[in-house]
Amino acid sequence: MWLQLNAQSNKAEELFDAALHRLSQQQYKVFLDALTRYRSSAIARDVSEPPVIWRSGTTRLLDFSHKKHADKPFVLVIPSLINRYHVLDIDKQQSFVRALANAGFRPLLLDWDVPGSDEAHFTFDDYLSKRLFPALNLAKKMAGGKVHVIGYCMGGLLATALAAHASDAIRSLMFLATPWDFHGDAAGREQAERVKKMLPQIEPILAQQGELPVDVLQCFFISLQPFALLDKFMRFAEMKPGSAQERAFVLIEDWVNEGVPLTGKVASTCLQGWYVENSTQKGGWRVLGKAIRPQDIKLPSLHVIPQNDKIVPPASAKALAKAMGQANTLILEPEFGHISMMVNSAARDKLWPALFSWLASR
């Protein structure tokens, strides 16, 4: 009897293993077909190139404003150094900066581009003194007074450093998914631990190449959500060819895959300083000899903290808002993700108008 039951159990296990193998093979084929479909897609961004009003090295300042809005409030928009600015201008109907212009503002956006020979050895001191200060001064001169500043992700950290040194030129600050406390919750501490384990492999690359290559950055972000790559291409497989969904997916994926390297010194500060040592929250991040302390910045600020952000844990972003105090600080926690708050049509229709209204009230 026992032998018969054991044989039946073994047979059931074999059947289960065979079924699981067939299913995994089917899913793998769906994934590969979807990946091939994406790679062969002819979909591309179709937006007009805005005028360049200033450049230094590979950095440009782009003017997204309308001529009829020449006398409207100026807004300096600072994207991350890691990815191109395109997430803020992803498509004709889905462009945060163009929507900002349509709402009656004059957005000037920094395009960092790939670090060139001028930027090869840049630190945050250099980015502030040689890029952000001149851009802010030009915007202030054009405006004839103070300007609003918006920072997206890492750009928000740059905006914080800028405000710490030049608050007299800034009217208000808006932070879009900006990290600050890198050990603020379990998710942040897990990210920090992952970076700490990766550093021994990354440091020789920084020493040899003088920069953190895009491929290494991609590996890091994939490690934050190991199964996200598989999940998103399985969803892509179900999208109808020629649909708005398909177009949005391809444009976003192109942006994700078109990252830019970080200079070695900036990368070291980000990885060792921010992630491992939590220097921002602990007051140890210094730019141009000054500790960047948000509590010393007395400017109106709006903090947009997406509830579903997997890249910047909400607790990390909330720490920046908390440090800046309650008097002039507003927090919004929309049900979007780090990227979807910029590329989702629902965010365009429901979230962005609230942001523009807040700016107008300043």
C-alpha positions in Angstrom: 0.0 0.0 0.0 2.8 2.4 1.0 4.7 1.6 -2.3 1.5 2.4 -4.3 0.9 5.7 -2.5 4.6 6.6 -3.0 4.4 5.8 -6.7 1.3 7.9 -7.1 2.9 10.8 -5.2 6.0 10.6 -7.5 3.8 10.6 -10.6 1.9 13.6 -9.3 5.1 15.5 -8.8 6.3 14.6 -12.3 3.1 15.8 -13.8 3.3 19.0 -11.8 6.9 19.6 -12.8 6.0 19.0 -16.5 3.1 21.4 -16.4 5.2 24.0 -14.6 8.0 23.6 -17.3 5.5 24.0 -20.1 4.0 27.1 -18.5 7.4 28.7 -17.9 8.4 28.0 -21.5 5.2 29.6 -22.8 5.7 32.6 -20.6 9.3 32.9 -21.6 8.3 32.9 -25.3 5.7 35.6 -24.6 8.4 37.7 -22.9 10.9 37.2 -25.7 8.3 38.0 -28.4 7.3 41.2 -26.5 11.0 42.2 -26.2 11.5 41.7 -29.9 8.4 43.7 -30.7 9.7 46.6 -28.6 13.2 46.5 -30.1 11.8 46.6 -33.6 9.2 49.3 -32.9 9.4 52.4 -35.1 7.6 54.5 -32.4 9.7 57.6 -31.4 9.2 60.9 -29.7 7.6 63.5 -31.9 8.1 66.9 -30.3 9.5 70.1 -31.5 12.9 71.1 -30.2 12.7 74.1 -27.9 15.1 77.1 -28.3 18.4 76.9 -26.5 19.0 80.2 -24.7 22.2 79.2 -22.9 24.8 76.5 -23.0 28.0 75.6 -21.2 29.9 72.4 -22.0 27.2 69.8 -22.8 24.6 71.5 -20.6 21.9 73.5 -22.2 19.0 75.7 -20.9 15.9 75.1 -23.0 13.1 77.7 -23.2 9.7 75.9 -23.4 7.7 79.1 -23.0 5.3 80.7 -25.4 6.1 84.2 -26.8 2.7 85.4 -25.6 3.8 84.5 -22.1 6.8 86.7 -22.1 5.7 88.5 -18.9 4.5 85.3 -17.1 6.3 83.8 -14.0 9.5 82.0 -14.8 10.1 78.5 -13.6 13.5 76.8 -13.6 13.1 73.0 -14.0 15.9 70.8 -12.9 15.8 67.1 -14.0 18.0 64.3 -12.6 21.6 63.9 -13.8 21.0 60.2 -14.3 18.4 60.3 -17.1 17.6 62.6 -19.9 15.0 65.3 -19.4 12.6 63.6 -21.8 10.4 62.2 -19.1 9.3 65.8 -18.5 8.6 66.1 -22.2 7.8 62.6 -23.3 5.3 63.3 -26.1 3.1 66.1 -27.6 0.1 65.3 -25.5 2.1 64.2 -22.4 4.6 66.9 -21.6 4.9 68.4 -18.1 6.9 71.4 -19.2 4.7 72.1 -22.2 1.6 71.8 -19.9 3.4 74.3 -17.6 3.8 76.7 -20.5 0.1 76.2 -21.5 -0.8 77.1 -17.9 0.7 80.5 -18.3 4.3 80.0 -17.0 7.7 80.4 -18.6 9.5 77.1 -18.1 13.3 77.0 -18.6 14.6 73.4 -18.4 18.1 72.3 -17.9 19.3 69.6 -20.3 22.4 68.0 -18.7 23.1 65.7 -21.6 26.0 63.3 -21.4 29.0 64.7 -19.5 31.6 65.9 -21.9 35.3 66.8 -21.5 34.3 69.9 -19.5 32.2 67.9 -17.1 34.3 64.8 -16.8 35.7 65.6 -13.4 32.7 67.5 -12.1 31.6 67.3 -8.4 28.4 68.7 -7.0 30.4 71.9 -6.3 31.0 72.2 -10.1 27.4 71.5 -11.1 26.2 74.2 -8.6 28.8 76.9 -9.4 29.3 76.3 -13.1 25.8 75.2 -14.2 23.0 75.9 -11.8 24.2 79.4 -10.6 24.5 80.7 -14.2 21.2 79.2 -15.2 19.4 80.7 -12.2 21.1 84.1 -12.7 20.0 84.1 -16.4 16.4 83.1 -15.4 16.4 85.8 -12.8 17.6 88.4 -15.2 15.0 87.5 -17.8 12.3 87.5 -15.2 13.4 90.8 -13.7 13.1 89.2 -10.3 12.7 85.9 -8.4 11.9 82.6 -10.2 10.2 79.4 -9.1 12.3 76.2 -9.1 11.1 72.7 -9.7 13.3 69.6 -9.1 12.5 66.1 -10.3 14.0 63.2 -8.4 17.8 63.8 -8.1 17.0 67.2 -9.5 15.2 68.0 -6.3 18.4 67.4 -4.4 20.2 69.8 -6.7 17.4 72.3 -6.2 17.8 72.0 -2.4 21.5 72.8 -2.7 20.8 75.7 -5.0 18.2 77.1 -2.6 20.7 76.7 0.3 23.1 79.1 -1.5 20.8 81.3 -3.5 17.4 81.6 -1.8 17.2 85.3 -2.5 16.8 84.5 -6.2 14.0 81.9 -5.7 10.3 82.5 -5.2 9.2 78.9 -4.4 10.4 75.3 -4.5 8.6 72.3 -5.9 10.0 68.8 -5.3 8.8 65.9 -7.4 9.6 62.5 -5.9 12.8 63.9 -4.3 14.7 61.6 -1.8 16.3 62.9 1.3 16.4 60.3 4.1 17.9 57.2 2.4 17.4 55.1 5.6 14.0 56.4 6.3 12.2 53.0 6.2 12.8 49.4 5.6 12.7 49.9 1.8 15.3 52.6 2.0 17.5 50.6 4.3 17.3 47.7 2.0 18.3 49.9 -1.0 21.2 51.2 1.1 22.4 47.7 2.0 22.2 46.7 -1.7 24.4 49.6 -2.7 26.9 48.9 0.1 27.3 45.3 -1.2 27.7 46.6 -4.8 30.3 49.2 -4.0 33.4 46.9 -4.0 32.5 46.0 -7.6 31.7 49.6 -8.6 34.6 51.4 -7.1 37.3 49.9 -9.5 35.0 50.9 -12.4 34.9 54.5 -11.1 38.7 54.6 -10.6 39.4 53.2 -14.1 36.7 54.9 -16.2 36.2 58.1 -14.2 32.4 57.7 -14.5 29.6 55.3 -13.5 28.5 53.8 -16.8 24.8 53.5 -17.8 24.9 49.7 -17.8 25.9 49.7 -14.1 23.2 52.2 -13.3 20.6 50.0 -15.1 21.7 47.0 -13.1 21.2 48.9 -9.9 17.7 50.1 -10.7 16.7 46.6 -11.9 17.9 45.3 -8.6 15.4 47.5 -6.8 12.6 45.6 -8.5 14.0 42.3 -9.9 10.8 41.1 -11.5 9.6 44.4 -12.8 11.3 43.8 -16.2 9.5 40.6 -16.7 6.2 42.0 -15.5 6.2 45.1 -17.7 7.0 43.2 -20.9 4.3 40.6 -20.1 1.9 43.6 -19.9 3.3 45.0 -23.1 2.5 41.7 -24.9 -1.2 42.3 -24.2 -1.2 45.8 -25.6 -2.9 46.3 -29.0 -0.5 47.3 -31.8 -1.1 50.9 -32.8 -2.7 51.7 -29.4 -2.0 54.7 -27.2 -0.9 52.2 -24.6 1.7 50.8 -26.9 3.0 54.2 -27.9 3.3 55.3 -24.2 5.1 52.1 -23.3 7.7 52.4 -26.1 8.4 56.1 -25.3 8.9 55.4 -21.6 11.0 52.4 -22.2 13.2 54.3 -24.6 13.7 57.0 -22.0 14.6 54.4 -19.3 17.1 52.8 -21.6 18.7 56.1 -22.7 20.3 57.0 -19.4 23.5 58.9 -19.1 26.6 58.2 -17.0 27.4 60.0 -13.8 30.8 61.5 -13.3 32.9 59.4 -10.9 33.0 62.0 -8.1 29.2 62.6 -8.3 28.6 58.9 -8.4 30.8 58.3 -5.3 28.9 61.0 -3.4 25.5 59.5 -4.4 26.4 55.9 -3.6 28.7 56.2 -0.6 27.5 59.5 0.7 23.7 59.5 0.2 22.8 55.8 0.1 25.4 54.2 2.5 26.1 57.1 4.9 22.7 58.9 4.6 24.7 62.1 4.5 21.7 64.2 3.4 19.6 63.4 6.4 22.5 63.5 8.8 23.7 66.9 7.6 26.9 65.6 6.1 26.2 66.5 2.5 28.3 69.7 1.8 28.3 71.7 -1.4 30.7 74.6 -1.9 31.7 74.2 1.7 28.3 74.5 3.2 26.2 71.7 4.8 22.9 71.5 2.9 20.3 71.9 5.7 16.7 72.1 4.4 15.5 73.5 7.8 17.5 76.6 7.0 15.7 77.2 3.7 12.8 79.6 4.4 10.9 79.4 1.1 7.4 78.1 0.2 7.7 74.5 -0.9 5.4 71.9 -2.4 6.4 68.2 -2.0 4.8 65.7 -4.4 5.4 62.3 -2.9 3.9 59.5 -5.1 2.4 56.7 -2.9 3.5 53.9 -5.3 7.1 55.1 -5.8 9.4 52.1 -5.8 12.5 54.2 -6.7 12.2 56.8 -4.0 10.5 55.4 -1.0 7.8 57.9 0.2 9.4 58.0 3.7 12.6 59.3 2.1 10.8 62.1 0.4 8.7 63.0 3.4 11.8 63.6 5.4 12.7 66.5 3.2 9.2 68.1 3.7 9.4 67.6 7.4 12.9 69.2 7.6 11.6 72.3 5.8 8.9 72.8 8.4 5.2 73.2 8.4 4.6 77.0 7.9 5.2 77.2 4.1 5.2 73.5 3.3 2.5 71.6 1.4 2.6 67.8 0.8 0.7 66.0 -1.9 0.6 62.2 -2.0 -1.0 61.1 -5.3 -1.6 57.5 -6.2 1.1 57.3 -8.9 4.6 55.9 -9.2 7.9 57.7 -9.7 7.6 57.7 -13.4 3.8 57.5 -13.9 3.3 60.8 -12.3 5.0 62.3 -15.3 3.8 60.0 -18.1 0.3 59.0 -17.0 -2.6 60.8 -18.6 -4.5 60.7 -15.3 -1.6 62.5 -13.7 -1.7 65.1 -16.5 -5.4 65.7 -16.0 -5.8 65.5 -12.2 -2.4 66.1 -10.6 -0.6 68.6 -12.7 -3.4 71.3 -12.5 -3.1 71.2 -8.7 0.7 71.8 -9.0 0.2 74.7 -11.5 -2.5 76.2 -9.2 -0.1 76.1 -6.3 2.6 77.9 -8.3 0.1 80.5 -9.4 -0.8 81.2 -5.8 2.8 81.9 -4.9 
